[in-house]
């Protein structure tokens, strides 16, 4: 026999909504504290625990807009990387398609390059990294098409001596590359627009973009304020 449905009272519904809102506010507060600690090079766990212990509700102006600084473009924490090094790395990556080679050109290790990207995932540097890989893939495809259609001259050896050359066509490489569908680099901008923006990205390579969490909080606050205005 099905259990009888008993609707919540208005008071219980209000308590549940308040509890859920408080939990979400605490989650947002901890995320923002972790982001700030990461950008400053501080201990993330310590910052998150401090934020969890600090009661604060992110609504109706009761709190300072902690996420407001994350909406503004700012400089990334470089840790030994100069803007010129960042530009040189991204340019080399677009030309070679190799992270290891690009890192060697600017005098850092491959792991150091990945660590830099990990520290600034929402930066122009990170976006330019993906665009550079996209450009290098296009260059690789151009080379593959040329080799498939015109062939590549290779040496012919006999008993340890080169006796001539022959043209080899690599159709399998072309078929493989044409079958690849890389994930989109940006959720809204198509590849050709990103490629056109590449010089601009290099110019502002050390800029940190607005953080998605802060953008979500801003949208939610504006939606809540619009809803309150509609009630009048």
C-alpha positions in Angstrom: 0.0 0.0 0.0 1.4 3.4 -1.0 2.4 5.7 1.7 0.0 8.6 2.1 1.4 11.8 0.7 1.6 14.6 3.2 2.5 18.0 1.8 5.1 20.1 3.6 3.8 23.0 5.7 4.8 26.5 4.6 7.2 26.7 7.6 8.9 23.4 6.8 9.3 24.4 3.1 10.9 27.7 4.2 13.3 25.9 6.5 14.4 23.5 3.7 14.9 26.4 1.2 16.9 28.3 3.8 19.0 25.3 4.5 19.7 24.7 0.8 20.5 28.3 0.3 22.9 28.3 3.2 24.7 25.2 1.9 25.0 26.6 -1.6 26.3 29.9 -0.2 28.9 28.0 1.8 29.9 26.0 -1.3 30.3 29.2 -3.3 32.3 30.8 -0.6 34.7 27.9 -0.4 35.2 27.8 -4.1 35.9 31.5 -4.3 38.4 31.2 -1.4 40.1 28.3 -3.2 40.4 30.3 -6.4 41.9 33.3 -4.6 44.4 31.1 -2.7 45.4 29.3 -5.9 46.0 32.6 -7.7 48.1 33.9 -4.8 50.1 30.7 -4.4 48.7 30.1 -0.9 47.5 26.8 0.6 44.1 26.0 -0.9 42.9 23.7 1.9 43.6 26.3 4.6 41.7 28.9 2.7 38.7 26.7 2.1 38.5 25.6 5.7 38.7 29.3 6.8 35.9 30.2 4.4 33.8 27.3 5.7 34.1 28.5 9.2 33.1 32.0 8.3 29.3 32.4 8.3 28.2 34.6 5.5 25.2 34.7 3.2 25.8 35.8 -0.4 22.5 37.6 -1.0 20.7 40.9 -0.8 23.9 42.8 -0.2 24.5 41.2 3.2 28.0 40.5 2.1 30.7 42.4 0.2 30.8 41.1 -3.4 33.6 38.7 -2.8 33.4 37.5 -6.4 33.5 41.0 -8.0 37.3 41.0 -8.3 37.1 37.7 -10.2 35.0 39.4 -12.9 37.7 41.9 -13.8 40.6 41.1 -16.1 43.9 40.9 -14.0 47.4 39.7 -14.4 48.2 36.1 -13.8 50.7 34.9 -11.3 53.7 34.3 -13.4 56.2 32.5 -11.1 59.3 33.1 -13.3 57.5 33.5 -16.6 57.7 36.9 -18.3 55.1 38.0 -20.8 57.7 37.6 -23.5 58.4 34.0 -22.4 54.6 33.3 -22.5 54.4 34.7 -26.0 57.4 32.8 -27.2 56.1 29.5 -25.8 52.7 29.9 -27.5 54.2 31.0 -30.8 56.5 28.0 -30.8 53.6 25.7 -29.9 51.6 27.0 -32.9 54.6 26.4 -35.2 55.7 23.0 -33.9 52.6 21.5 -32.2 55.0 20.1 -29.5 54.8 21.2 -25.9 58.2 19.8 -25.2 59.8 21.6 -28.1 58.1 24.9 -27.2 59.2 24.6 -23.6 62.8 23.9 -24.8 62.8 27.0 -26.9 61.9 29.2 -23.9 64.2 27.4 -21.6 61.7 25.6 -19.3 60.7 22.0 -18.7 57.6 20.5 -20.2 56.2 20.0 -16.7 56.8 23.7 -15.9 54.7 24.7 -18.9 51.8 22.4 -17.8 52.1 23.7 -14.3 51.8 27.3 -15.6 48.6 26.4 -17.5 47.2 24.6 -14.5 47.7 27.7 -12.3 45.8 29.9 -14.8 43.1 27.7 -16.4 40.9 30.7 -17.2 43.5 33.0 -18.7 44.3 34.2 -22.2 47.5 32.0 -21.9 45.4 28.9 -21.5 43.0 29.8 -24.3 45.9 30.8 -26.6 47.5 27.4 -25.8 44.4 25.6 -27.2 44.3 27.9 -30.3 48.0 27.3 -30.9 47.4 23.5 -30.9 44.5 24.1 -33.3 46.7 26.1 -35.6 49.5 23.4 -35.5 46.9 20.7 -36.4 45.9 22.7 -39.5 49.5 23.0 -40.5 50.0 19.3 -40.0 47.0 18.6 -42.1 48.4 20.8 -44.8 51.6 18.9 -44.8 49.8 15.5 -44.9 47.7 16.6 -47.8 50.8 17.7 -49.7 52.5 14.4 -49.0 49.5 12.4 -50.0 49.0 14.2 -53.3 52.6 15.0 -54.3 54.4 12.3 -52.3 57.6 12.5 -50.4 61.0 11.7 -51.9 62.9 9.1 -49.9 66.3 7.5 -50.5 66.6 4.0 -51.9 69.5 2.0 -50.4 71.2 -1.2 -51.7 74.0 -3.0 -49.9 74.6 0.1 -47.7 74.8 2.6 -50.6 72.2 5.0 -51.9 71.3 4.0 -55.4 68.5 6.4 -56.0 65.2 7.9 -54.7 61.5 7.1 -55.0 58.3 9.0 -54.2 56.2 7.7 -51.4 52.6 8.6 -50.9 51.3 8.4 -47.3 47.5 8.0 -47.8 47.0 6.4 -44.4 48.3 9.5 -42.6 45.9 11.7 -44.5 43.0 9.3 -43.8 43.8 9.4 -40.1 44.0 13.2 -39.9 40.8 13.8 -41.9 39.0 11.4 -39.5 40.0 13.4 -36.4 37.4 15.8 -35.0 39.1 17.8 -32.2 37.0 19.1 -29.3 36.0 22.8 -29.7 38.4 25.2 -28.2 35.8 27.7 -27.2 32.1 27.2 -26.4 30.9 29.9 -28.7 33.7 31.2 -31.0 34.4 29.1 -34.1 38.0 28.1 -35.1 38.4 30.7 -37.8 37.5 33.6 -35.4 39.9 32.2 -32.8 42.6 32.1 -35.3 42.0 35.7 -36.3 42.1 36.7 -32.7 45.5 34.9 -32.1 47.6 38.1 -32.4 45.4 39.9 -29.9 45.8 36.9 -27.5 49.5 37.2 -27.8 49.4 40.9 -26.9 47.4 40.2 -23.7 48.9 36.8 -23.0 49.4 37.4 -19.2 45.7 38.4 -18.6 43.4 36.4 -16.3 39.9 36.4 -17.6 36.6 36.5 -15.6 36.2 33.3 -13.7 33.1 31.2 -14.6 32.1 30.8 -11.0 32.0 34.5 -10.5 30.1 35.0 -13.7 27.5 32.4 -12.5 27.1 34.2 -9.2 26.7 37.5 -10.9 24.0 36.1 -13.2 22.2 34.5 -10.3 22.2 37.7 -8.3 20.9 39.7 -11.2 18.2 37.1 -11.9 17.2 37.2 -8.2 17.0 41.0 -8.2 15.0 41.0 -11.4 12.6 38.5 -9.8 12.2 40.7 -6.7 11.4 43.7 -8.9 8.7 41.7 -10.7 7.0 41.0 -7.4 6.1 44.6 -6.9 
